Structures are given as structure tokens and as C-alpha cells.
């Protein structure tokens, strides 16, 4: 009883400290947009509240996913300004810390959960993104909840967990379509469970039905506008080109074919895919180089962007992400046989491969960093245990 009270007390301190740190950072920011993406989401909010629909412009009707602008629209309708929205995001980020604790505890142990939550509360990248009108904070929250409920499916027979898991997977997909592609991987992992085929099929059906139910309003909306099946966005070709065109180095690249935005949205998306594939065919060696470069960009210990390459940003990154890297590698490898951990393994591998093929940036790595931290903590305690064991043997 006393132990449970102490755990709750420690967790309360961790969550409180995390929230305060986020507030401190938020109040250092000005009431303005810092990124181009923020402006595009704001345009979607403006158009939606004016009754024009969830669009950036008439030629960009399904270019961005809908959930985050809907979330912003709700907050704007309640009269919240920059600071108010950032505070809500700080609350969401703090709740995410709690679920990181729950995943660490469920997959490994209470100790792993507590230490993972502790690191997450002070982790600079999580604090940083609460201050901007970008999908990161909401998306991390939804990804963490998706994995939490998927992990619970491993041992639980209750239909509640695949149902809620499917809902959060769907919501994560509506926040960023990348997560929609994790659905088939989740089905594969559920099929690998040591359960009766009937039980596995039942879990998969419940997961899939709730997932499709959440996505269906967006799919129906897109079909009415474009007369095409579009479960995600029309941004895929744009991003594929940006990460693989002749002038790209794998990160953001503003070189695009002339007058590309004047082409019909669906045709533009298809054309950019075709042009990118043609570029790859003409120079496959460069594509292989880009795959390598995008891998390095994705897992870079220091920021890639020039505006975040100052000594302060670099040292913060090295002392947070960098210091955890060797322990993550150990924790990732020694937990490969853990069925519960496999959802995290496959998510990290999937995100890495996806961004090696499309567009790569440290920003796109942040949604998998809750699991990076959990594996790093697990790896750290494994190293401590092995060192103590070796020391005892040496003493004998």
C-alpha cells in the first residue's frame, strides 16, 4: 500500500514538473507563426470556420489531413488564442507522459515506466513542439495511445482494447496519414499471437471495424469532392518528389516543376509520383545515396536544419537524444522476443523505412521517441545489471 502511494507521489511530481517546464517554454514564445505549416493549418481553420470546408485553398482541398485543423477550429471557436492553444497542447503532452509510463510498466516493469516518464517530462523535443501549431504534440499523444491499447491486446481477452486501439489508430491516421499504413502491420502482429485462430480473427475484425469507422467520414468527404478513394491526403506525391528530386538531399527541398500548383489536385499528385519514379529510374545510384542520407538525417544526433544548428541546439540534442542512443540500441535488440514490445519495434522500423523512401527530418522522428526512450531506459538498466554481475564475478 505504501509502495503504491510512493509510486503515485513520484508520478505526480514527474507530471507536474513536465507541465511546468512546458508552460515556461510556451511563455517565452511570441504570438506568431514560426513555421510555414502553422500558417497552412491556420488557413484551413479560417476556411472551415467560414464554411468553405477543411481546405487550404481551392486547389488544395485534401492536401493536409483533417484532425489537427479540426482540433484547432474547436479551440478557436472557444476563443482561445496562441497562448491558450499552447497551454492545451502542454496538457496533452503531460497526459502523454502518463501513458508512456503505462506502456513502460505494461511491457517491462514499474521501474522502466517511471524512469521513461521522468525522461519524457524533461525531454527537450517534446517540450519544444508544445509551443507550435503543428501536428506533433497531438500526433504523439494519439500514437502513444494507439500503441498502449495494441499492447494490451497481447494478454487481454476483452474486446474493449482492440476496439479502442482501432479508434486511436484511426484518429492518428487522420492526424498524419503515415499511421494508417501501420494498420496492416498491427494485423500481422496480432496474427503472430499464440492464441486460437478464432480469437485472433475476432480481435482483428474489431480493430479494423473501429479503425475504418473513424476514417470513413474523411474518405466519404474526399469521394464526394474528387470521386476517388482517398483515405489520406493528396500530399503523397508532393512529399515523394521533395525527398527524391534531382536537387534534393533527402530533407525539405523547395524545387518543384513549374506551375505544378495549377494542375488539378489528383492529377498533380499522380504526376509527381510518376516524375519521381522516372528520376529514380534515371539515376538509381543517387536514389540509394538518398536512402542512406535520409536514414542519417532521420537518426541524426544533432538538428539538420540550419536555423537549429547553433551550439545551444546541438548540445541540447546531444545531451538528450544522443546520450540515450547507445542504450536504445541495446534495449531494442534484447527485447526483440517480447511480444508486447514488438508493436514498438515495428513502429520504429516502419517510420524509419517510410521516411527513408519519402522525406526525412528529425521532426518526423519525434512521434516514435516515446518508445525510443522506453527502450533506452530498458537498455540502461540491462547494462547496469550486467556490469554488477560482472563485478561480482570479478570479486570472487
C-alpha positions in Angstrom: 0.0 0.0 0.0 2.8 2.4 1.0 4.7 1.5 -2.2 1.7 2.3 -4.4 1.4 5.6 -2.6 5.0 6.4 -3.2 4.8 5.5 -6.9 1.7 7.8 -7.3 3.6 10.6 -5.5 6.7 10.2 -7.8 4.4 10.1 -10.8 2.6 13.2 -9.7 5.9 15.1 -9.2 7.1 13.9 -12.7 3.8 15.0 -14.4 3.7 18.4 -12.5 7.4 19.1 -13.4 6.7 18.2 -17.0 3.7 20.5 -17.2 5.5 23.4 -15.6 8.5 23.1 -18.0 6.1 23.2 -20.9 4.4 26.3 -19.6 7.8 28.0 -19.0 8.8 27.3 -22.6 5.4 28.4 -24.0 5.5 31.8 -22.3 8.9 32.5 -23.9 7.2 32.5 -27.4 5.6 35.4 -29.2 2.0 35.3 -30.6 3.0 34.5 -34.1 3.6 31.6 -36.5 7.2 30.2 -36.6 6.7 27.6 -39.3 5.1 27.6 -42.8 3.0 24.5 -41.8 1.4 26.6 -38.9 0.2 29.1 -41.5 -1.3 26.4 -43.7 -3.2 24.9 -40.7 -4.4 28.3 -39.8 -5.7 28.8 -43.3 -7.6 25.5 -43.0 -9.2 26.7 -39.7 -10.2 30.0 -41.3 -11.8 28.4 -44.3 -13.6 25.8 -42.1 -15.0 28.4 -39.7 -16.1 30.5 -42.7 -18.0 27.5 -44.1 -15.6 26.8 -47.0 -14.6 23.4 -45.7 -11.3 21.8 -44.5 -9.2 23.3 -47.3 -6.1 25.3 -47.6 -7.2 26.8 -50.9 -9.4 25.8 -53.9 -6.5 23.8 -55.4 -5.6 22.2 -52.1 -8.7 20.6 -50.8 -7.2 17.4 -49.4 -3.6 18.4 -49.2 -3.4 18.3 -45.3 -5.1 15.7 -43.0 -8.2 16.9 -41.2 -7.9 16.2 -37.5 -5.4 18.8 -36.3 -7.2 21.7 -38.1 -10.5 20.4 -36.6 -8.8 20.4 -33.2 -7.6 24.0 -33.7 -11.1 25.0 -35.0 -12.7 23.8 -31.8 -10.2 25.7 -29.7 -10.6 28.9 -31.8 -14.4 28.6 -31.5 -14.0 28.8 -27.7 -12.0 32.0 -28.1 -8.6 30.6 -27.4 -5.6 32.5 -28.8 -2.0 31.3 -29.3 -1.2 31.0 -25.6 -4.5 29.2 -24.9 -3.9 26.6 -27.6 -0.3 26.1 -26.5 -1.5 25.5 -22.9 -4.0 22.9 -24.1 -1.1 21.2 -26.0 1.0 21.3 -22.8 -1.8 19.5 -21.1 -2.0 16.9 -23.9 1.8 16.4 -23.7 1.6 15.9 -20.0 -1.1 13.3 -20.3 1.2 11.6 -22.9 3.9 11.3 -20.3 1.4 9.3 -18.1 0.7 6.9 -20.9 4.4 6.5 -21.7 4.7 5.4 -18.0 1.8 2.9 -18.5 3.4 1.4 -21.7 6.8 1.1 -19.9 5.2 -0.6 -17.0 3.0 -2.9 -19.1 5.7 -4.0 -21.5 8.6 -4.2 -19.0 8.2 -3.1 -15.4 7.1 -0.3 -13.0 10.7 0.9 -12.8 11.1 1.2 -16.6 7.7 3.0 -16.7 8.7 5.6 -14.0 12.1 6.3 -15.5 10.7 6.6 -19.0 8.1 9.1 -17.7 10.8 11.0 -15.9 12.9 11.4 -19.0 9.8 12.3 -21.1 8.8 15.0 -18.7 12.1 16.9 -19.4 12.8 15.7 -22.9 13.5 18.9 -25.0 11.9 17.7 -28.2 8.5 17.0 -26.5 8.6 20.4 -24.7 9.6 22.2 -27.9 6.7 21.1 -30.1 4.0 22.0 -27.5 4.8 25.7 -28.4 3.8 25.5 -32.1 0.6 25.0 -34.1 1.9 21.8 -35.6 0.6 18.2 -35.5 3.4 16.8 -33.4 2.0 17.1 -29.9 -1.4 15.7 -30.8 0.0 13.1 -33.1 2.5 11.8 -30.4 -0.4 11.6 -28.0 -2.5 9.5 -30.4 0.4 7.3 -31.4 1.2 6.6 -27.8 -2.4 5.7 -27.0 -2.6 3.5 -30.1 0.4 1.5 -29.0 -0.8 1.4 -25.4 -4.1 -0.3 -26.4 -2.4 -2.5 -29.0 0.0 -3.7 -26.3 -3.0 -4.5 -24.0 -4.4 -6.8 -26.7 -1.5 -9.3 -26.3 -2.7 -10.5 -22.9 -6.3 -9.3 -22.6 -9.3 -11.2 -24.0 -11.5 -8.1 -23.6 -12.9 -6.8 -26.9 -12.6 -3.3 -25.5 -8.9 -3.0 -26.2 -8.9 -3.8 -29.9 -12.0 -1.5 -30.3 -10.3 1.5 -28.6 -7.0 0.6 -30.3 -8.7 0.9 -33.7 -10.3 4.2 -32.8 -6.9 5.7 -31.8 -5.2 4.3 -34.8 -7.8 5.9 -37.0 -7.5 9.2 -35.2 -3.7 9.1 -35.5 -4.2 8.4 -39.3 -6.5 11.4 -39.6 -3.8 13.5 -37.8 -1.0 12.1 -40.1 -1.8 9.5 -42.8 1.5 7.7 -42.2 -0.1 6.0 -39.2 -2.8 4.5 -41.5 -0.1 2.3 -43.0 0.6 0.8 -39.6 -2.8 -0.9 -39.5 -1.7 -3.9 -41.7 1.4 -4.2 -39.5 -0.8 -4.4 -36.4 -2.9 -7.1 -38.0 0.3 -9.1 -38.8 1.5 -8.8 -35.2 -1.9 -9.9 -33.8 -1.8 -12.9 -36.2 1.5 -13.9 -34.6 0.0 -14.2 -31.1 -0.2 -17.6 -29.6 -4.0 -17.7 -29.4 -6.7 -19.6 -31.2 -7.3 -18.5 -34.7 -10.9 -17.6 -33.8 -9.7 -15.3 -31.0 -7.1 -13.6 -33.3 -9.6 -13.1 -36.1 -12.1 -11.6 -33.6 -9.5 -9.1 -32.4 -8.5 -8.1 -35.9 -12.1 -7.6 -37.0 -12.9 -5.4 -34.0 -9.7 -3.4 -34.6 -10.4 -3.0 -38.3 -14.0 -2.1 -37.9 -13.4 0.7 -35.4 -10.4 1.9 -37.5 -12.5 2.1 -40.7 -15.4 3.7 -38.8 -13.1 6.6 -37.7 -11.6 7.1 -41.2 -14.9 6.8 -43.1 -16.2 10.5 -42.8 -12.9 11.7 -44.3 -13.0 9.0 -47.0 -16.6 9.8 -47.9 -15.9 13.5 -48.0 -13.0 13.0 -50.3 -15.0 10.7 -52.6 -17.7 13.4 -52.9 -15.2 16.0 -53.8 -12.8 14.0 -56.1 -14.8 10.9 -57.0 -11.8 8.9 -55.9 -10.9 6.7 -52.9 -8.5 8.9 -50.9 -8.1 7.6 -47.3 -5.2 10.0 -46.6 -4.3 13.2 -48.5 -3.1 14.4 -51.9 0.2 15.3 -50.4 2.0 12.0 -51.0 3.3 12.8 -54.5 4.5 16.2 -53.3 6.5 14.8 -50.4 7.8 11.9 -52.5 9.1 14.4 -55.1 10.5 16.7 -52.4 12.6 13.9 -50.9 13.8 12.4 -54.2 14.0 15.1 -56.9 17.4 15.8 -58.7 18.2 18.7 -56.2 17.0 17.0 -53.0 19.3 15.8 -50.3 16.5 14.0 -48.6 15.2 16.8 -46.5 12.9 19.8 -47.2 13.6 21.0 -50.8 11.7 23.8 -52.5 12.4 22.7 -56.1 9.2 21.8 -57.9 8.1 21.6 -61.6 7.0 24.9 -62.9 3.2 25.7 -62.5 2.7 22.4 -60.7 0.0 24.0 -58.4 -2.1 25.0 -61.4 -2.7 21.3 -62.2 -5.8 19.5 -60.9 -5.1 18.2 -57.4 -5.5 14.5 -58.1 -3.6 14.7 -61.4 -0.8 16.7 -59.7 -0.4 14.0 -57.0 -0.2 11.3 -59.7 2.1 13.3 -61.9 4.6 14.0 -59.1 4.7 10.3 -58.2 5.3 9.5 -61.9 8.0 12.2 -62.2 9.8 11.0 -59.1 9.8 7.3 -60.2 11.2 8.5 -63.5 14.0 10.4 -61.7 14.8 7.3 -59.6 15.0 5.1 -62.7 17.3 7.5 -64.5 19.7 7.6 -61.5 19.2 4.7 -59.2 22.6 5.2 -57.6 21.6 8.7 -56.4 18.4 7.1 -55.0 20.4 4.7 -53.0 22.6 7.6 -51.8 19.4 9.4 -50.8 18.1 6.4 -48.9 21.3 6.4 -46.9 21.3 10.1 -46.4 17.7 10.1 -45.3 18.4 7.4 -42.8 21.3 9.5 -41.3 19.0 12.6 -41.3 16.3 10.7 -39.5 18.6 9.4 -36.8 20.9 12.4 -36.6 22.1 13.2 -33.1 22.1 16.9 -33.9 19.4 19.0 -35.8 19.6 19.0 -39.6 18.1 22.4 -40.2 20.4 25.4 -40.5 18.2 27.6 -38.2 18.5 25.0 -35.4 22.3 24.2 -35.9 23.6 26.6 -33.3 25.8 25.3 -30.4 22.9 25.5 -27.9 20.5 23.4 -30.1 23.3 20.9 -30.8 24.3 20.4 -27.2 20.7 20.1 -26.1 20.1 17.4 -28.7 23.4 15.5 -27.9 22.6 15.6 -24.1 19.0 14.3 -24.7 18.6 12.1 -27.8 22.3 11.5 -28.2 23.1 10.2 -24.7 20.2 7.7 -25.0 21.2 6.3 -28.4 23.6 3.5 -27.3 21.1 2.4 -24.6 18.2 2.4 -27.1 20.2 0.1 -29.4 20.8 -2.3 -26.6 17.2 -2.2 -25.3 15.8 -2.6 -28.8 17.8 -5.7 -29.5 17.5 -7.5 -26.2 13.7 -7.1 -26.2 13.0 -8.5 -29.7 11.4 -11.7 -28.3 9.0 -9.7 -26.2 5.6 -9.8 -28.0 4.3 -6.7 -26.2 7.4 -4.7 -27.2 7.1 -5.9 -30.9 4.5 -3.2 -31.6 7.1 -0.6 -30.6 9.9 -2.4 -32.6 7.8 -2.5 -35.8 6.6 1.1 -35.4 10.2 2.4 -35.1 11.3 0.3 -38.1 8.2 1.3 -40.2 8.8 5.1 -39.5 12.4 4.7 -40.4 11.8 3.0 -43.7 8.9 5.2 -44.7 10.9 8.4 -44.2 13.9 6.9 -46.0 11.7 6.5 -49.0 9.8 9.8 -48.8 11.1 12.8 -46.9 13.4 12.7 -43.8 13.8 15.1 -40.9 14.3 14.9 -37.1 10.8 16.3 -36.8 9.4 13.1 -38.3 11.2 11.0 -35.8 9.7 12.7 -32.8 6.5 10.6 -32.8 8.5 7.4 -32.2 10.7 8.9 -29.5 8.4 7.9 -26.6 9.3 4.3 -27.5 12.9 5.2 -28.1 13.0 6.5 -24.5 11.4 3.3 -23.1 13.9 1.1 -25.0 16.8 3.3 -23.9 15.7 3.0 -20.2 15.3 -0.7 -20.5 18.8 -0.9 -22.2 20.3 1.2 -19.4 19.1 -1.0 -16.6 20.2 -4.1 -18.5 23.7 -2.6 -18.8 23.8 -1.8 -15.0 22.6 -5.3 -14.2 25.3 -6.9 -16.4 28.0 -4.6 -15.0 27.0 -5.5 -11.4 27.0 -9.2 -12.4 30.5 -8.9 -14.0 31.8 -7.0 -10.9 30.6 -9.7 -8.5 32.2 -12.4 -10.6 35.5 -10.4 -10.7 35.4 -10.1 -6.9 35.2 -13.8 -6.5 
